[in-house]
C-alpha cells in the first residue's frame, strides 16, 4: 500500500512549508514558499551558505544597506527554489507594509523585477501579502497587472470572501493558529479532527468557494499535526512542514478524500465591502488577534534577519 503522503498527492497539491534547499530536494513538492522566518532558517542552512555569502558580499560592495540586502536575499533564496520545484515560489512582501496598499504594490513590483533580472518570469512567483483590507486591495491591483498573489494570515470567512472578490490567485488559511487560539480560549487540550476549529474553518471556506464557482485556490497552512492534514484531504493545496511531511510518508494507513468540489453545499454568495469586512473582523476576536500577532511575528523575524545580515556585512 502507498503511504499517506503519496495518497494525498493524488488529490491535493502538496507545497513545502520551508525555504531550506535540502528539505525541498528531499520532499520534491510542486510549490514552495519563502518569508523572513523561513529565510532566517535558510541563512543557517549549509546548503544555502554559498548563495547567502555571495548575496551579502555583493550587497556590501554595492554599498547597500542591510535592509536592501535582505530584500535581495529573499529573492535570491526564492530564485534558488525555482530550480528545485516545477511550480510556484511564494515570496512575501514586508509585514510592515501590511496596512499600506500603495507601498505593498510597489514592493511587489520590485520583487517581480528582481526575479526578472535573474531570468525568472512572474508566472513562477506568487506575491505573498497579509490578508488585511489594504493587503487585499494591493492584491486586486496586482492581479489586474497579471501578478498572481497568495493572501496569507487568513483566519476568517470575511477575509476569504474579500480575497475572492479581489480575484486573488490563492489564499492560505492558517489551520493550526486558529486551533491554538480556541484551545486556549476554551481550555481544552485537543479536538477530534472533525471538531477542530481550524479544520472546520478551511472546510467552510472551501465549500463557499466551490459553491460559488470561485477559482481562487484554497491552500490550508500552519498545521500542528497530521490529523488536521488528513481531515482536509482533497483541499486544492496544502502547505506542510518537513517534519509533518516525514510523518505522512511513514504512515501506511488508508486516506479517504474529504473535500471535493462535487460535494459543495450550495452556500449562498456573500456581499462584502470595507465596512462589512472591518465589522466582521472586529466581531471575531480570534481573527483579529491572530492576524495582528502574525504580522508582528513576521516583522520581528524580518528585523532579526536584518540584524544578522548587518552583522555579517561588518
ABEGO torsion letter per residue (X at the ends): XBBAAAAAAAABBBBBBBABAAAAAAAGBABBBBBAAAAAAAAABAAAAAAAAAAAAAAAAAGBBAAAAAAAAAAAAAAAAAAABABBBBBBBBAAAAABAAAAAAAAAAAAAAAAAAGBBAAABBBBBBABAAAAAAAAAAAAAGBBBBBBGBABAAAAAAAAAAGBABBBBBAAAAAAAAAAAAGBABBBAAABAAAAAAAAAAAAAAAAGBABBBBBBGBABAAAAAAABGBABBBBBAAAAAAAAABABBBBBABBAAABAGBBBBBBBAAAAAAAAAABAAAAAAAAAAAAAAAAAAAAAAAAAAAAAX
